[in-house]
Amino acid sequence: MENIEVTVIGGDISPVERQEYIERGKKNKPDMVLTAVEIVLDGEYADVTYRYSDIPPNMTICIGGCMIGKFGSFNRGKQAEYLGRVPNSIN
């Protein structure tokens, strides 16, 4: 299941419309992981901002010499853990 954060400001949209915005964001950059969509409603118009992860979904992650899988298959918790890791400094 997808864990894409969708924020709607200035009104409400249907679940179908919400999913269409998500699909549009995925099609815009198919080689990146869509993480969030922000929709600002203004009358008949909508300003949409997409946020993507900096790591391609098909990149195989190797930590400590062990291959642990493809980044796109991680849930948001595992992605945050990977992105927030601090490399060891060896002097």
VOGU-3710 file (C-alpha; in Angstrom, 3 decimals, decimal comma):
1> menievtvig> 0,000/0,000/0,000  1,107/3,527/-0,732  2,048/5,927/2,014  1,685/9,241/0,203  0,774/12,234/2,354  -1,985/14,305/0,711  -2,784/17,751/2,141  -5,763/19,745/0,875  -6,018/23,442/1,796  -9,035/25,656/1,148
11> gdispverqe> -11,697/23,007/0,696  -12,255/19,311/0,232  -11,910/16,912/-2,697  -13,310/13,468/-3,369  -11,219/10,316/-2,863  -11,322/9,748/-6,633  -9,924/13,223/-7,342  -7,285/12,718/-4,648  -6,164/9,468/-6,335  -6,038/11,205/-9,743
21> yiergkknkp> -3,623/13,813/-8,347  -1,448/11,014/-6,952  -1,412/9,180/-10,286  -0,515/12,412/-12,103  2,423/12,944/-9,741  3,674/9,410/-10,363  3,470/9,888/-14,142  5,365/13,212/-13,969  8,481/11,526/-12,544  8,154/7,744/-12,875
31> dmvltaveiv> 11,771/7,178/-11,812  11,263/8,858/-8,400  9,247/7,955/-5,283  6,285/10,289/-4,710  6,152/11,132/-0,990  3,624/13,973/-0,674  1,035/16,018/-2,562  -0,159/19,459/-1,449  -3,309/20,821/-3,083  -4,352/24,450/-2,527
41> ldgeyadvty> -7,894/25,084/-3,747  -8,856/28,562/-4,992  -12,325/28,576/-6,492  -12,186/26,560/-9,694  -8,392/26,359/-9,635  -5,996/24,127/-7,749  -2,292/24,691/-7,181  -0,623/21,312/-6,797  2,853/20,739/-5,371  4,494/17,309/-5,555
51> rysdippnmt> 7,359/16,157/-3,318  9,598/13,256/-4,251  12,278/11,262/-2,481  15,823/11,954/-3,672  16,505/8,246/-4,046  15,247/6,380/-7,131  12,833/3,526/-6,260  14,838/0,930/-8,185  18,092/1,655/-6,306  19,261/-1,374/-4,351
61> iciggcmigk> 20,291/-0,380/-0,838  23,340/-1,916/0,791  23,943/-1,290/4,495  26,884/-2,823/6,316  27,739/-4,966/3,323  24,268/-6,559/3,227  21,854/-5,912/0,383  18,509/-5,160/2,008  16,289/-4,465/-1,019  15,050/-1,763/-3,330
71> fgsfnrgkqa> 14,280/1,645/-1,854  10,860/1,856/-3,551  9,693/-1,272/-1,736  10,354/0,230/1,726  7,507/1,639/3,785  7,758/5,276/4,949  9,298/4,249/8,269  12,128/2,307/6,636  12,679/5,096/4,089  12,939/7,662/6,912
81> eylgrvpnsi> 15,329/5,378/8,803  17,575/5,067/5,740  17,478/8,783/4,898  18,220/9,734/8,512  21,171/7,410/9,063  24,523/8,848/10,072  27,591/7,259/8,470  30,387/6,123/10,770  33,552/8,185/10,646  36,747/6,139/10,789
91> n> 40,000/7,997/11,413
//
